[in-house]
Each structure stands twice: as structure tokens, then as C-alpha cells.
Amino acid sequence: MSESVYKVIELVGTSTASWEEAAKNAVETASKSLKDLRVAEISKLDMKVEGGKVTAFRSRVKLSFKYNT
């Protein structure tokens, strides 16, 4: 088995519908420019509040991908 190295980045996805949708948006957007995505871990959830109402859900996602030299 060959050894591999993975890089971890942190992204913030947003959605007006849910935290799950926000996380999915972050991963799917990253997948357009990054290859060999491996694991996504939600590290923080929060909401944007305006005028006493929730206007957006935000998911902070740690995403790993295989590092190719």
C-alpha cells in the first residue's frame, strides 16, 4: 500500500433552507475545482439573523482531499 498525503481546508457553505443544504453547497462547489475529495466534517453551524428572523444557515466544513505533488 502506498502512502498518501491529504490536505484539509475549511469552507463555509450557505443556504436559506438548512444546515445540510449549506454543507452540501460547500462540498459541491469545492468539487468543481478540487479532485480526490475524501472526507467532509462539519465543524460549526450558525445562522444569519436579520430583523429577528433567520435569513441563512451557515455550515463550516473541513474538507480533505488527496495532495498530489
Phi, psi and omega per residue, in radians:
M1 nan 2.233 3.130
S2 -1.419 2.668 3.128
E3 -1.475 2.577 -3.133
S4 -2.251 2.768 3.071
V5 -2.159 2.397 -3.136
Y6 -2.125 2.479 3.074
K7 -1.804 2.513 3.105
V8 -2.055 2.235 3.068
I9 -2.101 2.849 3.117
E10 -2.072 2.296 -3.121
L11 -2.212 2.761 3.015
V12 -2.154 2.043 3.071
G13 -1.740 2.622 3.135
T14 -2.224 2.716 3.098
S15 -2.795 2.590 3.025
T16 -1.534 -0.111 -3.056
A17 -1.746 -0.843 -3.021
S18 -2.910 2.876 3.049
W19 -1.153 -0.664 3.133
E20 -1.066 -0.768 3.116
E21 -1.140 -0.657 3.105
A22 -1.094 -0.779 3.118
A23 -1.112 -0.761 3.121
K24 -1.066 -0.726 3.113
N25 -1.063 -0.720 3.138
A26 -1.104 -0.831 -3.104
V27 -1.173 -0.788 -3.104
E28 -1.164 -0.615 3.074
T29 -1.188 -0.754 3.120
A30 -1.103 -0.603 -3.093
S31 -1.160 -0.267 3.108
K32 -1.260 -0.439 -3.119
S33 -2.135 -0.242 3.123
L34 -1.915 2.523 3.133
K35 -1.940 2.814 3.082
D36 0.989 0.797 3.062
L37 -1.130 2.449 -3.039
R38 -2.052 -1.067 -3.020
V39 -2.388 2.404 3.027
A40 -2.062 2.257 -3.131
E41 -2.178 2.196 3.100
I42 -1.405 2.112 -3.086
S43 -1.792 -0.352 -3.119
K44 -2.816 2.497 3.053
L45 -2.146 2.392 3.029
D46 -2.630 3.055 -3.116
M47 -2.312 2.600 3.013
K48 -1.633 2.271 -3.100
V49 -2.082 2.260 3.100
E50 -2.355 2.216 3.132
G51 1.040 0.570 3.125
G52 1.374 0.128 -3.131
K53 -2.162 2.531 3.080
V54 -1.288 2.139 -3.123
T55 -1.919 -0.276 3.117
A56 -2.797 2.574 3.021
F57 -1.821 2.431 3.138
R58 -2.233 2.337 3.107
S59 -2.110 2.143 3.049
R60 -1.566 2.142 -3.009
V61 -2.122 2.253 2.978
K62 -1.646 2.129 -3.034
L63 -2.121 2.252 3.121
S64 -1.901 2.591 3.085
F65 -2.564 2.712 -3.097
K66 -1.201 2.283 -3.116
Y67 -1.600 2.033 3.124
N68 -1.837 2.265 3.131
T69 -1.628 nan nan
